[in-house]
Amino acid sequence: MPRKRRIIPGVDQKLLIKDAARLLPDPARRLFLRGGLSVGALTLLTGCDIIDSDAAEGTLRRISRFNDRVQAWLFNPNKLAPEYPESAITRPFPFNGYYPEDEAPEVDGATYKLEVGGLIDNKEPWTLEQLYALPQVSQITRHVCVEGWSAVGSWQGVKLSEFLQRLGADTRARYVWFQCAEGYSNTIDMATALHPQTQLSLKFDNQILPRKYGFPMKCRMPTKLGFKNPKYITALYVQNNDAGGYWENQGYNWHSGL
């Protein structure tokens, strides 16, 4: 006899289904929508029944992990994000953070040293003077926030792929992990780290990176949602373990590609 599905206490089934669909990447979302949205479809997809709010949260996490796997599979390391003319730059470019602008970290550039470690040959820290002396590239790309807004910015800095090469990094490793001055952290996959547009940004609009945009350095990844772009970077490690990240550890989608 088929089991009777109970109403989910405290969970709006329609909102749950919408959240689940939103977590799917576009190709999978279209297939899911064509197949008809239902709690039963979520159960079939994730292999677990949804009977309470804890189960609902677990289901959404399974959907998110599924999304990550699909996005990683679909990610093209050679496909470039759109770039724009100077006339398209958003001025003023908005501040974004989980704290007010006046509480953004203040890093002393005179004493700053970027800590590097993990699966690299050269573990000597880098001063800002050394970083500024490296060959730099420029991009005008769109920052897309998970909150639903976007803005076009002009970023100048060092290609992360070339910086990793200078460190003697083992690019067969799976991840690059960042630690930031405000306690933020973030992990990205090596394919994204080696993407030609992934940049250690030292300037914004050809000026030394302002405090509100992440001085002394941020990692600009136009192939990722904004929260995957760490600011105020103080350390960079190449490693095979996924160290998670500030928002990812709270349930945000890990890959978060565009």
HUKAJO-V377144 format. One record per residue. RES is the residue in three letters. SS is DSSP state (helix for helix, strand for strand, loop for the rest). OMEGA is omega in whole degrees, 0 to 359 (NA if undefined). Layout:
res->{RES:RES}
ss->{SS:SS}
omega->{OMEGA:OMEGA}
//
This chain:
res->{MET:PRO:ARG:LYS:ARG:ARG:ILE:ILE:PRO:GLY:VAL:ASP:GLN:LYS:LEU:LEU:ILE:LYS:ASP:ALA:ALA:ARG:LEU:LEU:PRO:ASP:PRO:ALA:ARG:ARG:LEU:PHE:LEU:ARG:GLY:GLY:LEU:SER:VAL:GLY:ALA:LEU:THR:LEU:LEU:THR:GLY:CYS:ASP:ILE:ILE:ASP:SER:ASP:ALA:ALA:GLU:GLY:THR:LEU:ARG:ARG:ILE:SER:ARG:PHE:ASN:ASP:ARG:VAL:GLN:ALA:TRP:LEU:PHE:ASN:PRO:ASN:LYS:LEU:ALA:PRO:GLU:TYR:PRO:GLU:SER:ALA:ILE:THR:ARG:PRO:PHE:PRO:PHE:ASN:GLY:TYR:TYR:PRO:GLU:ASP:GLU:ALA:PRO:GLU:VAL:ASP:GLY:ALA:THR:TYR:LYS:LEU:GLU:VAL:GLY:GLY:LEU:ILE:ASP:ASN:LYS:GLU:PRO:TRP:THR:LEU:GLU:GLN:LEU:TYR:ALA:LEU:PRO:GLN:VAL:SER:GLN:ILE:THR:ARG:HIS:VAL:CYS:VAL:GLU:GLY:TRP:SER:ALA:VAL:GLY:SER:TRP:GLN:GLY:VAL:LYS:LEU:SER:GLU:PHE:LEU:GLN:ARG:LEU:GLY:ALA:ASP:THR:ARG:ALA:ARG:TYR:VAL:TRP:PHE:GLN:CYS:ALA:GLU:GLY:TYR:SER:ASN:THR:ILE:ASP:MET:ALA:THR:ALA:LEU:HIS:PRO:GLN:THR:GLN:LEU:SER:LEU:LYS:PHE:ASP:ASN:GLN:ILE:LEU:PRO:ARG:LYS:TYR:GLY:PHE:PRO:MET:LYS:CYS:ARG:MET:PRO:THR:LYS:LEU:GLY:PHE:LYS:ASN:PRO:LYS:TYR:ILE:THR:ALA:LEU:TYR:VAL:GLN:ASN:ASN:ASP:ALA:GLY:GLY:TYR:TRP:GLU:ASN:GLN:GLY:TYR:ASN:TRP:HIS:SER:GLY:LEU}
ss->{loop:loop:loop:loop:loop:loop:loop:loop:loop:loop:loop:loop:helix:helix:helix:helix:helix:helix:helix:helix:helix:helix:helix:loop:loop:helix:helix:helix:helix:helix:helix:helix:helix:helix:loop:loop:loop:loop:helix:helix:helix:helix:helix:helix:helix:helix:loop:loop:loop:loop:loop:loop:helix:helix:helix:helix:helix:helix:helix:helix:helix:helix:helix:helix:helix:helix:helix:helix:helix:helix:helix:helix:helix:helix:loop:loop:loop:loop:loop:loop:loop:loop:loop:loop:loop:helix:helix:helix:loop:loop:loop:loop:loop:loop:loop:loop:loop:loop:loop:loop:helix:helix:helix:loop:loop:loop:loop:loop:loop:loop:loop:loop:strand:strand:strand:strand:strand:strand:loop:loop:loop:loop:loop:loop:loop:strand:strand:helix:helix:helix:helix:helix:loop:loop:loop:loop:strand:strand:strand:strand:strand:strand:strand:strand:loop:loop:loop:loop:loop:strand:strand:strand:strand:strand:strand:strand:strand:strand:strand:helix:helix:helix:helix:helix:helix:helix:helix:loop:loop:loop:loop:loop:loop:loop:strand:strand:strand:strand:strand:strand:loop:loop:loop:loop:strand:strand:strand:strand:strand:helix:helix:helix:helix:loop:loop:loop:loop:loop:strand:strand:strand:strand:strand:strand:loop:loop:strand:strand:loop:loop:helix:helix:helix:loop:loop:loop:loop:strand:strand:strand:loop:loop:loop:strand:loop:helix:helix:helix:loop:loop:loop:loop:strand:strand:strand:strand:strand:strand:strand:loop:loop:loop:loop:loop:loop:loop:loop:helix:helix:helix:loop:loop:loop:loop:loop:loop:strand:loop}
omega->{181:181:178:181:180:174:182:181:175:182:175:186:181:179:177:181:178:178:180:180:180:180:181:173:188:182:181:180:180:178:182:180:179:181:180:182:176:174:177:178:177:178:179:184:187:179:178:180:181:184:178:185:177:178:178:179:178:179:179:178:177:176:181:179:176:178:179:182:180:180:178:180:182:186:178:184:181:180:184:171:180:173:192:174:180:181:182:183:179:179:356:176:187:170:174:180:178:179:178:182:183:176:177:182:173:182:179:182:183:182:184:171:177:177:178:183:182:187:178:180:186:184:176:178:183:173:177:179:179:180:179:183:181:175:184:177:183:174:172:188:183:172:181:183:178:180:173:178:177:180:180:181:179:187:177:180:185:174:180:180:180:177:177:178:178:179:188:183:173:184:169:176:188:191:165:183:180:170:186:188:183:181:177:173:184:177:176:178:184:179:178:179:183:180:185:179:178:194:167:188:179:181:171:180:176:174:177:185:179:178:186:179:171:180:9:184:171:174:182:180:182:176:183:170:188:185:176:182:186:179:177:188:178:182:180:181:174:187:180:178:178:182:177:181:184:182:180:180:177:173:178:179:187:186:175:176:180:NA}
//
